[in-house]
Amino acid sequence: MHSKFFSDARFGDKDQGLQEAIKYRNELEIKLGKPRSERTVVQVSPRNRSGVIGVRRRRKSSGRKGRPGGYEVYEVTWSPGPGKMKRTSVSIEKYGEEEAFRRACEIRRQKEEEIYGKPMQPNGAETQEQEEKAQASE
């Protein structure tokens, strides 16, 4: 791991310090042979129990007039931009456990596609369609 401090005072101001830091990063990546990528990297947290990023099972309180103890939902979260968080939920009571989870995963997939484009397969795995095309062209 490489790290270096770029003092605002040394470089005149924070913008110049940032420019020098970016220049250093780019030179280091070239030296190390690491290609630059703007692709967002998302990893599954070990705390994630649903197995799907952005989908979690939770109990929602139903407010003053609602059911005591609340109700169970699959909550879907996504970030449409820096510093912004959106969420929606799918009722387990209404759809059942499996269908609620399936719907929540589909909502998350749609939001990822809207924000990032087509989602990447985990670990660089190809989709079934891509594998079939590759085999057909051989």
C-alpha positions in Angstrom: 0.0 0.0 0.0 1.2 3.5 -0.8 0.3 6.7 0.9 1.5 10.3 0.8 0.3 13.5 2.4 -0.3 16.5 0.2 -0.4 19.6 2.5 -2.6 22.5 1.4 0.1 25.0 2.8 2.9 23.3 0.8 1.0 23.5 -2.5 -0.6 26.9 -2.1 -4.3 25.8 -1.6 -6.4 22.8 -1.4 -7.2 22.7 -5.2 -3.5 22.7 -6.1 -2.8 20.0 -3.4 -5.6 17.9 -4.9 -4.1 18.3 -8.4 -0.7 17.2 -7.1 -2.2 14.2 -5.3 -4.1 13.1 -8.5 -0.9 13.5 -10.5 1.0 11.4 -8.0 -1.7 8.7 -8.0 -1.8 8.5 -11.8 2.0 8.3 -12.0 2.1 5.6 -9.3 -0.6 3.5 -11.1 1.4 3.7 -14.3 4.5 2.6 -12.5 2.7 -0.3 -10.8 1.0 -1.3 -14.0 -2.5 -0.8 -12.5 -5.1 0.3 -15.2 -7.3 3.3 -14.3 -11.0 2.6 -14.1 -13.9 4.8 -13.3 -16.1 1.8 -12.7 -17.8 1.8 -9.3 -16.6 -1.1 -7.1 -19.3 -2.5 -4.7 -18.5 -5.3 -2.3 -20.8 -7.4 -0.1 -20.4 -6.6 3.5 -20.0 -9.6 5.9 -22.9 -8.1 7.8 -25.2 -8.5 4.8 -27.5 -11.4 5.7 -29.7 -11.2 2.5 -26.8 -11.9 0.2 -27.8 -9.0 -2.1 -26.3 -5.6 -1.9 -28.9 -3.0 -1.1 -31.5 -5.4 0.1 -32.2 -6.1 3.8 -35.0 -7.7 5.8 -36.2 -5.4 8.6 -39.1 -4.7 10.9 -40.8 -1.4 10.2 -42.7 0.4 12.8 -46.2 1.4 11.7 -46.6 4.7 13.6 -49.1 5.6 16.3 -52.2 4.1 14.7 -50.6 1.1 13.0 -50.1 -2.5 14.2 -48.3 -2.9 17.5 -44.8 -4.1 16.9 -44.8 -3.1 13.3 -44.4 -5.4 10.2 -41.7 -7.2 8.3 -40.4 -5.9 4.9 -37.5 -6.3 2.5 -36.1 -2.8 2.3 -34.3 -1.7 -0.9 -31.7 1.1 -0.8 -29.7 2.8 -3.5 -27.8 6.0 -4.1 -28.8 8.0 -7.2 -25.9 10.4 -6.6 -23.3 11.6 -4.2 -24.8 12.3 -0.8 -28.2 11.1 -1.8 -29.9 7.9 -0.5 -33.3 6.5 -1.7 -35.2 3.6 -0.3 -38.4 1.6 -0.7 -39.8 -1.5 0.8 -41.7 -4.6 -0.1 -44.2 -6.1 2.4 -43.5 -9.7 3.4 -47.1 -10.0 4.8 -48.6 -8.9 1.4 -46.4 -10.9 -1.0 -44.9 -13.7 1.2 -41.3 -14.2 2.1 -40.0 -15.5 -1.3 -42.0 -13.2 -3.6 -41.2 -10.1 -1.4 -37.4 -10.9 -1.6 -37.7 -11.5 -5.4 -39.5 -8.2 -5.9 -36.9 -6.4 -3.7 -34.0 -7.8 -5.7 -35.7 -6.9 -9.0 -36.2 -3.3 -7.8 -32.5 -3.1 -6.7 -31.4 -4.5 -10.1 -33.5 -1.9 -12.0 -32.0 0.9 -9.9 -28.5 -0.3 -10.5 -29.1 -0.4 -14.2 -30.6 3.1 -14.1 -27.6 4.5 -12.3 -24.6 2.4 -13.5 -25.8 0.8 -16.7 -25.9 -3.0 -17.0 -24.8 -4.6 -13.8 -21.5 -6.6 -13.8 -21.5 -10.3 -13.0 -19.7 -11.1 -9.7 -16.0 -12.1 -10.0 -16.0 -11.3 -13.7 -18.3 -14.2 -14.5 -20.0 -14.1 -17.8 -23.7 -14.3 -18.2 -25.2 -17.5 -19.7 -25.9 -15.6 -22.9 -22.3 -14.3 -23.2 -20.9 -17.8 -22.6 -23.2 -19.2 -25.4 -22.0 -16.5 -27.8 -18.4 -17.2 -27.0 -18.8 -20.9 -27.5 -20.7 -20.4 -30.8 -17.9 -18.2 -32.2 -15.2 -20.8 -31.5 
